[in-house]
Amino acid sequence: MTTDRVNPPELSPPTGFSHAVVAAGSRVVFLAGQTALDTDGKITGETLPEQFERALGNLLTALRAAGGTPADLARVTVYATDVAVYRAHARQLGRIWRESAGRDYPAMAVVEVVRLWDERALVELDGFAVLP
């Protein structure tokens, strides 16, 4: 896959995301929403950073199982039950992202939701990737 991350100077400098990602490849992988579920189907972690780390790990596990890498991510949407809490932990969440997925950021959005499927879940990530 080839990607071109586009961050026009007319827009605010992105921090932890890219404004646009142009991806060319032969396969598109659509990644289902992932929360902090363990292998027994139970939410792990009490804090948003703990749950974010597990949810991101689950998303990347699904991506790797489909033959992709974090650099193949073209788009990720983060659903948070409290954007103010998400913003308060932004530095820590950014560190978790960089340690798990690197610095080739996909196009991203954070959306506040009333609740997620599992009532204990604080965050969910979904997205898609373009593979070679």
VMD Tcl script that draws the C-alpha trace (Angstrom):
set ca {
  {0.00 0.00 0.00}
  {1.05 3.54 -0.55}
  {-0.25 6.35 1.60}
  {0.05 10.06 1.34}
  {-0.87 11.97 4.46}
  {-2.22 15.37 3.48}
  {-2.09 18.22 5.98}
  {-2.73 21.50 4.14}
  {-1.10 24.61 5.60}
  {-4.48 26.37 5.38}
  {-5.76 24.10 8.19}
  {-4.76 24.01 11.83}
  {-1.68 21.79 12.35}
  {-2.89 18.28 13.22}
  {-1.90 16.74 16.53}
  {-2.27 12.97 16.67}
  {-4.15 12.65 13.38}
  {-3.90 13.51 9.69}
  {-6.42 15.77 7.95}
  {-6.59 13.41 4.97}
  {-5.03 10.14 3.92}
  {-4.82 9.11 0.29}
  {-4.38 5.33 0.20}
  {-3.79 3.09 -2.79}
  {-3.74 -0.66 -2.49}
  {-5.54 -3.80 -3.50}
  {-7.56 -4.72 -0.39}
  {-9.69 -2.72 2.02}
  {-10.15 -4.04 5.55}
  {-13.15 -2.73 7.48}
  {-12.52 -3.01 11.21}
  {-15.48 -3.49 13.54}
  {-15.80 -1.38 16.64}
  {-13.50 -2.61 19.39}
  {-13.88 -1.91 23.08}
  {-11.78 -3.09 26.02}
  {-13.17 -6.63 25.88}
  {-10.92 -9.44 27.03}
  {-11.03 -12.94 25.52}
  {-13.90 -13.83 27.89}
  {-16.01 -10.96 26.58}
  {-15.64 -8.82 29.70}
  {-14.65 -5.15 29.77}
  {-11.24 -4.63 31.36}
  {-9.90 -1.44 32.90}
  {-11.64 1.14 35.02}
  {-10.16 4.29 33.47}
  {-10.44 5.66 29.97}
  {-6.69 5.27 29.27}
  {-6.78 1.62 30.41}
  {-9.78 0.91 28.22}
  {-8.33 2.87 25.27}
  {-5.14 0.83 25.39}
  {-7.08 -2.45 25.33}
  {-9.53 -1.26 22.64}
  {-6.66 -0.09 20.42}
  {-4.87 -3.39 21.03}
  {-8.01 -5.27 19.99}
  {-8.35 -3.14 16.83}
  {-4.71 -3.77 15.91}
  {-5.08 -7.50 16.62}
  {-7.99 -7.68 14.16}
  {-5.98 -5.66 11.62}
  {-2.92 -7.92 11.93}
  {-5.12 -11.03 11.62}
  {-6.34 -9.59 8.30}
  {-2.74 -9.14 7.15}
  {-2.31 -5.45 7.91}
  {-0.10 -3.25 10.05}
  {-0.83 0.00 11.91}
  {0.72 1.95 8.99}
  {-2.09 0.58 6.77}
  {-4.80 2.36 8.80}
  {-6.49 4.99 6.66}
  {-9.34 5.99 9.01}
  {-10.16 5.50 12.70}
  {-13.18 6.79 14.59}
  {-13.06 6.98 18.37}
  {-16.38 6.90 20.21}
  {-16.07 8.20 23.77}
  {-18.77 8.41 26.42}
  {-17.19 11.64 27.73}
  {-15.12 13.80 25.39}
  {-14.06 16.06 28.28}
  {-12.44 13.06 29.99}
  {-10.91 12.03 26.66}
  {-9.40 15.51 26.23}
  {-8.13 15.51 29.81}
  {-6.17 12.32 29.02}
  {-5.12 13.35 25.49}
  {-1.36 13.28 26.18}
  {-1.53 9.82 27.74}
  {-3.78 8.52 24.95}
  {-1.36 9.93 22.38}
  {1.52 8.12 24.07}
  {-0.47 4.87 24.08}
  {-1.23 5.35 20.35}
  {2.41 6.05 19.44}
  {3.68 3.05 21.43}
  {1.11 0.73 19.83}
  {0.59 2.12 16.34}
  {3.47 4.50 15.61}
  {3.41 8.03 14.23}
  {1.81 7.43 10.81}
  {-1.57 8.77 11.90}
  {-4.74 7.94 10.00}
  {-7.55 10.39 9.41}
  {-9.38 10.38 12.75}
  {-12.44 11.71 14.53}
  {-13.54 11.57 18.16}
  {-17.29 11.43 18.70}
  {-19.10 11.63 22.04}
  {-21.86 9.06 22.46}
  {-24.46 8.59 25.18}
  {-23.33 5.02 25.79}
  {-21.79 2.02 24.07}
  {-23.11 -1.52 23.64}
  {-21.52 -2.66 26.89}
  {-22.54 -0.22 29.62}
  {-19.08 -0.43 31.26}
  {-17.29 0.57 28.05}
  {-15.93 4.12 28.02}
  {-14.42 4.07 24.53}
  {-14.72 2.21 21.23}
  {-12.55 2.40 18.09}
  {-13.39 1.35 14.56}
  {-11.85 2.09 11.20}
  {-10.56 0.81 7.93}
  {-7.22 0.03 6.41}
  {-5.95 -0.31 2.84}
  {-3.54 -3.19 2.28}
  {-1.15 -3.74 -0.64}
}
mol new
graphics top color blue
foreach p $ca { graphics top sphere $p radius 0.5 }
foreach p [lrange $ca 0 end-1] q [lrange $ca 1 end] { graphics top cylinder $p $q radius 0.2 }
display resetview
